[in-house]
């Protein structure tokens, strides 16, 4: 059974110890069709048999997936196809495209799902 994802966070390293990030979720489609397509595309990166960890503070489960350099570059290309207005106006998206296209960059995707009783 495929879990219901509540959101996906894209983490892009800025230094060895820090990262910038932004979230997309099923509700992101209200910003435009491309955002819904992005959520569906990112959902395809969810590991087949994920090991979910409980985040007690947020009351959600999460799993991380480190992308390879090649996957990160391909994702940067995908993000680069966002509508022009979104690339200009969404700071996190704009910066992710630039950072992820740099050689040696590996982004991380963090998948979140609600905690079930």
N, C-alpha and C positions, 0 to 999 in steps of 0.2 A: 504494500500500500504506500503510495506517495504521500509524504507529509504535506500539510497545508502550510506554505511559507507565508509569514507575515511581512517579511522584508529581507532585503539583501543589502549588505554594506560592501562597498568597494573601498579597500584600503590601498593607498598608493604611497610607498615610502618616499619621504622627503630627505631624510638622513638615515644613518644607521639605527637611530633610536626613536625616530618620530615618523608619523604618517598623516596624510590628509585623507579624508574619507567623505563619502556621501552615500545616502540611502536611496533605494528604489523599492517599491512594493506594488502590490496589485492596484492600489489606489492611485499610483503615479500616472496611470493612463488618463486621468482627468486633465493632466498638463498637455496631453496630445497623444496621438496613436503611437508615435515612436517610443514614448516612455513605457507603454504597455508591452511593446515588442522587445524593448531592452530587458524588462523584467522576465519575460518568457525566455529570452536568449540566455540570460544569466542563470536562470533556473536549471538549464541544461548542464551546468557545471557542478551541480550538487552530486557528491559522490554516490555511487550505487548503494553502498551499505554504510551510511554515515554513523559515526559515534557521536551522539548528541550529548552536550554538556549542559547542565542546568546553571543558569545565571540567577542566583537567588535574589540579587538586588533588583533585577528587571523582571523577574518571574517569567522568563522565557528560556527555551532551549536554543542552543546555537552550535554550529559546527563551522570550522574554518577550512578553507582550501587554498593553499598557496599555488598560484599559477606559475607555469614555467615561463621563461623569458619569451618564448615563441607565442604562448597563449596570451601573455600580457600584451605583446605587440599586436596580435590579431584583435584583441579586445580594444586596444587604442584605435585601431583602424575602424572597428565597428562604431565606437563612440564618435569618431570623426564624421560619421554619416548622420549625426543628429541634425535636426533642423538648424539652420543658421542662427535664428533668434535664440535658440536654447544654448548653442555653443557660445554665443556672445554674452548672454544674460546669466547663465548658471555658472557661477565661479568654480564650484567643485568639478563640474564636468569639463570646463575649459582647462583647468589645471591638470586634471587627470589625463586628458588627451596628450598634453605636452610632456608630462612626466613619464607616462607609460610608454611613449615612443622612444625614450632614451635607452640606449644599449645597456644591458645588465639589470634593467628594472624588472622586478617580480612583484606583481600585485597580489593581494589576498582578497578572496571573497569570503564574507561571513554571512551565513544563512541563519535566519531566525525563524522559529516556529513557536506558536503559543504553547504554554504549559497546559497539558490536559490533566483533569482531575484524576 
